[in-house]
Amino acid sequence: MGATMYTMKQACELTGLSYETLKFYCRSELVPRVHRDARNHRVFDDHNIAWIRSLVCLRRCGLGIAEMKRCVALCLEGEASIPQRREILAEKREELQHRLQDIEDSIAYIDAKEQFYEAVLDGTTPYVSNVLGLEE
């Protein structure tokens, strides 16, 4: 192994994961082909780091541990599993698009409320409350 090797601490720094999360991922077999040093401590090469970063992204996309394990299994199958992996990503992309729309709708609501409050405070709009049933 002539490649650069990283300790657990270094791998955490490079991937943004906590030590406990990275250890959990390793124990859950989400990080295949982890190496061990002479003291039997986990060490990671550049491929491991790149894969862990992919796991971080998949997690942010909303994949649960079981789905991430499925992705690992498919990746270990190699090129033949690309269609299944694309399908998983397409489904997650669609879910993210829906979440993004929800967030955009929420931001638009907040913007409208801020404009309403500003107009009430500067006296250009009468105060109306849906909670109190007040209309001036």
N, C-alpha and C positions, 0 to 999 in steps of 0.2 A: 504494500500500500504506500505509494509515493505521494498520494494526494494529501492535501491539507485536511487535518482532522480537528474537530471542534469538541470541546467538553460540553456537558449538559448546560452549564452556565453560559458558555459562549453561544450555544445553539439557541438558548432562550433569548439572549440579547439580539441575535440575528433574525429571529422569527417573531419576536414580540410576545411569545407565550410565557406563561409563568412556569416555574420549575415543576410544580405539581401537575399542570396541564400536560406538559411535554412528557412527563413520566407516565401519566395516564394514557396518553396516545400511544406510547411505546408498549406499555403493558396490554393495551387493547389491540395490538397488532395493526395499528393504523400507520406505523412507520416501519415498513419491511426492510430487511437487510441492514439493521443497525449493527454496527461493529462494537467490539469490546476491546479495551486496552489490556495491558498486562495485569492490572489490578481488578479486572472484570467490570470496570466502569464503562457505561455507554459512551461511545464517541461517534461523531457524525461527520460524514464527508459532504462535499458540495452538493451531490445528488440528493442526499438526505435533507439538507437544508432547503433546497429548491422544492422538494416534495412537501416538507413541513409547511412551507409558505403557501403551497397549493391547498393544504388542509385548512390553514387559517382562512383562506379565501372561501373555500367551500363551506366552512362553518359560518362565515359572515353571510353567505348566500342562503343560509337557513337549513343546510343539511344537518340532520341528526347523526349520532354516532353510528347507528345501523346503516344509514345511507352512505356515510363515509366509508364504512367497512365494505359495502357493496362496490363503491368506486375503487377502493384498493384492490379488491378481488378482480374487478374487470381490468384494471391497469396491469395487474400481474399476468393476465391472459395475453397481453400484447395487442398488436395491431388489429387482430380479429374482433376485439371488443369495442372498437371505436364507434360503431353505430349505436350500441347501447349507451355508451358514455355521452355521445352527442344528445341522445334522447333525454337523459337525466339533466344535462345542462339546459336543454331547451325548456324543459318543464320548470326548472328553477328560474330561468330567465323570465318566463311568463309570470311566475309568482312575484318576482322582484318588480316587474312592470306594474302589477296591480298594487303592490306596496308603495311604489313610487307615486302612483296616481293618488293613493290615499294621503300620502304625505303632502303632495302638491295641493290637494283639496283642503287639507288642514291649514297649510300656510295661507292659502287664499282666504279662508275664514278668519284667521288671525289678522291678516292685512285689512280686511273689511271692518272688523271690529275696532282696530286701531284707528282707522279713518273715521269711523262713527264717533268714537270717544273723543278724538281730536276736534271734530266738528261740534260736538256737544259742549266741550270745554271752551271753544272759542265763540260759542253763541250762535253759530250758523245753522244748527240743527237742533230741534227740540228733543228732549230725552224721552225715550220709549223703553219700557222694560217688559220683556216677555215673562219674567219671573214674578214681578210685582203687579203686572197688568196695568202699569201706569202709562198714560198717554197725556201729554200736555197739549 
